[in-house]
Amino acid sequence: MSESPDRTPLPRTFFDRPVLEVAPDLLGRTLVRTSPEGPMELRLTEVEAYAGEIDPGSHAFRGRTARNAVMFGPPGHAYVYFTYGMWHCLNLVCGPEGRASGVLLRAGEILEGADRARPRRRSARSDRELAKGPARLATALDVKLSLNGTDACAGPGAPLSLLTGTPPAPGLVRSGPRTGVGGDGAPHPWRFWIDGDPTVSPYRPHTPRKRPLDSDRPTA
């Protein structure tokens, strides 16, 4: 990258906005994963917005449950879920408390800690594939259910946090249908990505399948 990313933490007010404002604005931001092994940093390149109870593609469409309760809580927290009995996915809660919405972190470029991500992502053919897809991103960063509800605005040293990073030029932000979403949620162009970035995952329309791949779109 041609310039050093801004290290300023994103405040909670950043997330306390409508999901369709927050989602594209997350592109280029730096996600920091802190663990006893050391920090890892990832530049976000692809995300998807989920609008809760008005969105058939969202986990919260039918209301609050034990699984999705974090989505109804304060903005700036992590919503982590386990899907297909195999994969974890990481989302960031946004909007006002009590009105569920969130952004699925679909893909990114690992800026720091790739040496720790590679053993967890042995099938990746290059570093650009380490976090190319939502399940791959979570696996590379060692994100599991224990991080569900984590406050990503708690400050330096928190397990998850977001820095200002380097947002892309507006002309590089693209949008289109969400990967793998069917039914009434299929037409929404709520997937956002940085045009031409090699870490962005391939788009796949919704097709019923018996054995999902680790890059399939898990809803949020």
Secondary structure, DSSP 8 states (H G I E B T S, - for coil): --S--EEEE--HHHHSS-HHHHHHHTTT-EEEEEETTEEEEEEEEEEEEE-GGG-TTSTTTT---TTTGGGGS-TTBEEEEEETTTEEEEEEE-SSTTS--EEEEEEEEEEE-HHHHGGG-TT-SSGGGTTBSHHHHHHHTT--GGGTT-BTTS-TTSSEEEEEE----GGGEEEE--TT--GGGTT---EEEETT-TTS---------SS--TTS----
